[in-house]
Amino acid sequence: MKSTREEPKTVLVAGGAGFLGSHLCETLLGRGWHVICVDNFLTGRMENIHPIMDMPGFRLIEHDVCQPLEIARPLDRVFNLACAASPPRYQADPIHTTRTCVVGTLNLLELASHNKARFLQASTSEVYGDPERHPQTEDYVGHVNCTGPRACYDEGKRTAETLCFDYLRAGAGDVRVARIFNTYGPRMDPADGRIVSNLVMQALERRPMTIFGDGEQTRSFCYVSDLIDGLVRLMEVEPNPGAPINLGNPDEFTITRLAAMVKEMTGTKSNLKFLPLPQDDPRRRRPDITRAKALLGWRPKVPLSQGLRRTISYFAEPDNNQANARTKPMATNENTLQIGYGTFPPAKGRAAPMTSDRG
């Protein structure tokens, strides 16, 4: 009698050594899937994937998605989380940021299409820019400055969404798009310049806690485990929603309230230091998750108070709070480096040069 047991899926996670990507890899491995993690280590960190390096079915490929990538093993799923997400990082090399969003997404769409693999694009709430509608629903077209210092990321992600839905409309792939709102939790880079990691690290180190603007601007903070659950649900839901899905926590907090919570939980005596608000920084950001609740049965479960305590505990450990700690694999030649302990056949690819300005 033919077995009805489902074979493990083979999944490629681009940006898999990053904050979100490493949690996604770990979750998928826990489901018994084979995971191919692809990262150029521009912002990804080996520390993030150390817990899963020895797990069966895991393989790491060091590669820049701006270059085409061939995988010998057939793929069932492709998650694209490849791109620096913090403003200081993506503004440091805006041309490469745009290239990653556009060319990288196109390369991965082609890879997924060739394999007839389902594809999920990790987009962002930044496609709404500094929104004039509140909360933001997926049909809101946004209020974005296409020539400002944030445009490399905002417009890059908007273009990536365009490519995704062009592939979907053309019948070239089963493509899904998640618009991710502010997410936080363990494995955030302590030096990536985002508000939660900034405030927590400054509080733990008893330094002034930096707030840009008057602190009355709002954000909605989603704990990482909730976000990963949403991504997996979106990838696996039937039928394809055929439209972008907001994933974020709809509870809205001012930055000063967030800072007050961090101060209380850390017991710090740090003062608040107010600096000018950066250009195009949104005043309010809050997702409408009606579509996610209806189509995915998803809603966040971890309240900010609980998630912050977990995040503070993580950063309080000395091994987790080293600024710019980013141990890269030791490449022995200019070809794509593969590290892993699965039973995969060799993958073929060629990485872009590993330099500070091109990953």
C-alpha positions as a printed Julia matrix, in Angstrom:
359×3 Matrix{Float64}:
  0.0    0.0     0.0
  1.31   3.44   -0.9
  2.43   5.49    2.09
  0.38   8.6     2.84
  3.16  10.13    4.9
  4.07  13.58    3.61
  7.71  14.04    2.69
  9.52  16.92    4.42
  9.4   20.12    2.42
 12.62  21.7     1.22
 12.61  25.41    1.98
 15.04  28.15    1.01
 15.2   31.11    3.4
 17.03  34.1     1.93
 18.33  36.3     4.73
 18.18  33.26    6.98
 20.99  34.37    9.31
 19.23  37.61   10.16
 16.98  38.4    13.11
 13.73  37.2    11.55
 15.31  34.7     9.19
 17.07  32.73   11.91
 13.85  32.37   13.9
 12.06  31.27   10.73
 14.74  28.66    9.95
 14.49  27.31   13.49
 10.69  27.11   13.3
 10.72  25.3     9.95
 13.34  22.81   11.13
 11.1   22.14   14.12
  8.35  21.17   11.67
 10.66  18.57   10.16
 11.38  20.51    6.97
 14.73  20.71    5.2
 16.04  24.27    5.33
 18.57  25.94    3.05
 19.66  29.22    4.64
 21.11  31.78    2.22
 22.82  34.9     3.56
 25.6   37.25    2.5
 26.36  38.23    6.13
 26.15  41.93    5.44
 23.76  42.18    8.39
 23.15  38.5     9.14
 25.12  36.97   12.0
 26.56  33.51   12.55
 25.57  33.85   16.21
 21.92  33.77   15.16
 22.17  30.36   13.54
 24.63  28.65   15.88
 21.74  26.89   17.68
 20.65  25.19   14.45
 23.93  24.6    12.62
 24.11  20.96   13.73
 20.45  20.16   13.22
 19.63  17.49   10.61
 18.31  18.94    7.39
 19.98  22.35    7.71
 22.37  23.82    5.17
 23.95  27.26    5.02
 24.98  28.91    1.76
 26.9   32.17    1.87
 25.63  34.11   -1.13
 24.37  37.53   -2.2
 20.92  37.23   -3.77
 21.81  40.05   -6.17
 23.63  37.27   -8.0
 21.63  34.36   -9.48
 21.6   31.21   -7.38
 21.06  27.63   -8.54
 20.09  24.89   -6.1
 20.49  21.28   -7.21
 17.83  20.0    -4.84
 14.19  20.7    -5.85
 12.59  23.41   -3.73
  9.05  23.48   -2.36
  9.08  26.91   -0.71
 11.13  30.12   -0.99
 11.0   32.82    1.7
 12.64  36.13    0.74
 13.77  37.97    3.88
 16.97  39.26    2.29
 17.57  42.97    2.91
 18.82  45.14    5.74
 15.76  46.48    7.58
 17.15  49.13    9.92
 17.52  52.68    8.54
 21.2   53.13    9.48
 22.07  49.86    7.76
 20.06  50.25    4.56
 21.06  53.92    4.21
 24.75  53.03    4.53
 24.67  51.61    0.99
 21.41  52.71   -0.62
 22.3   51.45   -4.09
 22.92  47.94   -2.82
 19.73  48.15   -0.76
 17.69  48.96   -3.86
 19.51  46.27   -5.82
 18.77  43.69   -3.13
 15.09  44.62   -3.05
 14.66  44.58   -6.82
 17.31  42.36   -8.44
 17.47  40.02   -5.45
 13.71  39.55   -5.45
 13.7   38.97   -9.21
 16.43  36.32   -8.89
 14.53  34.51   -6.15
 11.24  34.72   -8.04
 12.95  33.1   -11.01
 14.39  30.4    -8.77
 10.96  29.7    -7.27
  9.28  29.74  -10.68
 11.83  27.29  -12.09
 11.18  24.93   -9.16
  7.41  25.52   -9.15
  7.96  26.47   -5.52
  5.64  28.64   -3.49
  7.17  32.08   -2.8
  6.72  34.49    0.1
  8.01  38.05   -0.03
  8.78  39.71    3.3
  7.65  43.24    2.54
  7.26  46.0     5.09
  4.98  48.62    6.57
  7.44  51.11    5.09
  5.54  50.79    1.8
  2.93  53.03    3.48
  5.57  55.72    4.11
  4.4   58.43    6.5
  0.76  57.35    6.32
 -2.18  59.71    6.1
 -4.64  56.89    6.85
 -4.78  55.32   10.29
 -4.67  52.41   10.93
 -3.2   51.21    7.67
 -5.23  48.75    5.61
 -3.68  46.83    2.75
 -5.59  48.83    0.13
 -3.96  52.09    1.26
 -1.5   53.13   -1.46
  0.8   55.0     0.9
  2.47  58.39    1.24
  6.1   57.85    0.29
  8.92  60.19   -0.7
 10.54  58.5    -3.69
 13.69  60.68   -3.56
 14.37  60.89    0.18
 17.04  59.08    2.22
 14.65  56.23    3.09
 13.53  55.7    -0.51
 16.09  52.99   -1.25
 14.23  50.71    1.16
 10.67  52.04    0.91
 10.58  52.2    -2.89
 12.73  49.1    -3.23
 10.17  47.11   -1.28
  7.29  48.64   -3.23
  8.97  47.61   -6.48
  9.54  44.12   -5.09
  5.82  43.85   -4.39
  5.1   44.94   -7.96
  7.32  42.15   -9.28
  5.63  39.62   -7.01
  2.13  40.46   -8.14
  3.23  40.64  -11.79
  4.49  37.05  -11.45
  1.24  36.04   -9.79
 -0.95  37.67  -12.43
  1.15  36.15  -15.21
  0.71  32.68  -13.74
  4.47  32.42  -13.26
  4.31  31.49   -9.6
  2.34  31.05   -6.39
  3.41  34.27   -4.7
  2.39  35.69   -1.32
  3.34  39.05    0.24
  3.55  39.89    3.95
  3.76  43.52    5.03
  5.71  43.31    8.28
  5.33  45.98   10.96
  7.87  46.68   13.74
  9.07  43.38   15.17
 11.35  42.82   18.15
 12.78  40.05   20.3
 15.9   37.96   20.93
 18.58  37.96   18.21
 18.03  41.57   17.25
 21.4   43.11   16.46
 22.22  45.38   19.43
 23.82  47.89   17.07
 21.28  47.99   14.26
 19.8   51.35   15.26
 16.19  50.26   15.74
 14.15  51.71   18.56
 13.69  48.65   20.8
 17.3   47.47   20.66
 18.55  51.06   21.01
 16.52  51.8    24.14
 17.21  48.43   25.77
 20.97  48.59   25.19
 21.19  52.21   26.34
 19.22  51.39   29.48
 21.33  48.32   30.3
 24.53  50.31   29.8
 23.18  53.27   31.83
 23.59  55.62   28.89
 21.13  58.36   27.88
 18.14  56.82   26.12
 17.82  58.41   22.69
 14.42  59.46   21.37
 14.11  61.11   17.97
 11.47  63.81   17.77
  9.14  64.61   20.66
  8.49  60.95   21.45
  4.79  61.22   20.72
  5.11  59.4    17.41
  3.62  55.9    17.63
  4.61  52.39   16.61
  3.09  48.94   16.99
  5.48  46.29   18.27
  5.06  42.61   17.37
  7.02  39.92   19.21
  9.11  37.76   16.9
  7.38  34.43   17.62
  4.02  35.93   16.65
  5.43  37.32   13.43
  7.04  34.01   12.43
  3.75  32.22   13.07
  2.07  34.68   10.71
  4.66  34.14    7.97
  4.29  30.37    8.09
  0.5   30.61    8.07
  0.59  32.92    5.06
  2.92  30.6     3.16
  0.74  27.56    3.83
 -2.78  28.98    3.59
 -5.07  27.77    0.82
 -6.09  29.33   -1.46
 -3.53  32.01   -2.19
 -4.9   35.29   -0.76
 -3.86  37.07   -3.95
 -3.21  40.29   -2.03
 -0.73  41.62    0.55
 -1.32  40.79    4.21
 -0.42  43.08    7.12
  1.41  41.25    9.92
  1.92  43.27   13.08
  0.57  43.96   16.52
 -2.3   46.49   16.38
 -1.6   47.75   19.92
 -0.17  51.25   19.5
  2.44  52.84   21.79
  4.18  56.2    21.82
  7.96  56.07   21.87
  8.03  57.83   25.25
  5.76  55.14   26.69
  8.03  52.44   25.28
 11.04  54.17   26.86
  9.23  54.38   30.2
  8.52  50.63   30.09
 12.16  49.86   29.33
 13.34  52.13   32.17
 11.01  50.44   34.64
 11.95  46.91   33.6
 15.7   47.53   33.64
 15.75  49.74   36.72
 18.02  52.17   34.91
 18.57  55.76   35.98
 19.25  56.79   32.39
 17.8   60.09   31.26
 15.92  60.57   28.02
 17.81  62.41   25.29
 15.66  64.0    22.56
 17.14  64.49   19.09
 15.67  65.87   15.83
 13.29  63.57   13.98
 14.93  62.14   10.82
 13.54  63.11    7.43
 10.46  61.1     6.36
 10.24  59.29    9.69
  6.54  58.36   10.05
  4.53  59.95   12.86
  2.1   57.07   13.29
  2.22  53.42   12.34
 -0.41  50.82   13.2
 -1.61  47.83   11.17
 -5.17  46.89   10.44
 -4.98  43.09   10.68
 -8.57  42.32    9.71
 -7.37  40.47    6.61
 -4.83  38.38    8.54
 -7.45  37.39   11.11
 -9.99  36.45    8.44
 -7.73  34.6     5.99
 -4.99  33.2     8.24
 -6.74  32.89   11.58
 -3.79  34.88   12.92
 -3.46  37.47   15.63
 -0.52  38.28   17.91
 -0.52  36.69   21.35
  2.49  38.16   23.18
  1.83  41.55   24.84
  4.55  44.18   24.75
  5.18  43.93   28.5
  5.94  40.21   28.23
  7.95  40.45   25.03
 10.05  43.32   26.35
 11.0   41.34   29.45
 12.16  38.45   27.28
 14.11  40.81   25.05
 15.76  42.6    27.97
 16.74  39.25   29.5
 18.32  38.26   26.2
 20.36  41.46   25.87
 21.39  41.32   29.52
 23.5   38.24   28.7
 27.05  39.39   27.81
 27.29  37.05   24.8
 24.22  38.64   23.23
 24.96  42.35   23.55
 28.25  42.81   21.76
 27.87  45.68   19.31
 28.75  44.75   15.75
 29.47  41.15   16.71
 29.16  39.46   13.35
 31.26  36.35   12.96
 31.32  35.43    9.3
 32.02  31.99    7.87
 35.59  31.6     6.67
 35.34  31.38    2.89
 38.25  29.47    1.35
 37.67  30.79   -2.16
 35.44  33.17   -4.09
 32.74  30.59   -4.76
 29.58  30.29   -2.73
 30.45  28.75    0.63
 28.3   25.89    1.87
 28.24  24.85    5.49
 25.79  22.37    6.89
 25.04  18.92    8.11
 22.01  17.85    6.1
 21.84  15.18    3.41
 21.54  17.71    0.6
 23.32  17.32   -2.71
 25.75  20.13   -3.51
 24.2   23.47   -4.42
 25.6   25.64   -7.15
 26.05  29.37   -6.88
 28.51  32.2    -6.93
 28.57  34.81   -4.24
 29.19  38.48   -4.78
 32.51  39.7    -3.33
 32.4   39.82    0.45
 33.26  43.48    0.92
 31.97  46.08    3.31
 29.96  47.84    0.63
 28.56  44.93   -1.31
 28.1   42.14    1.22
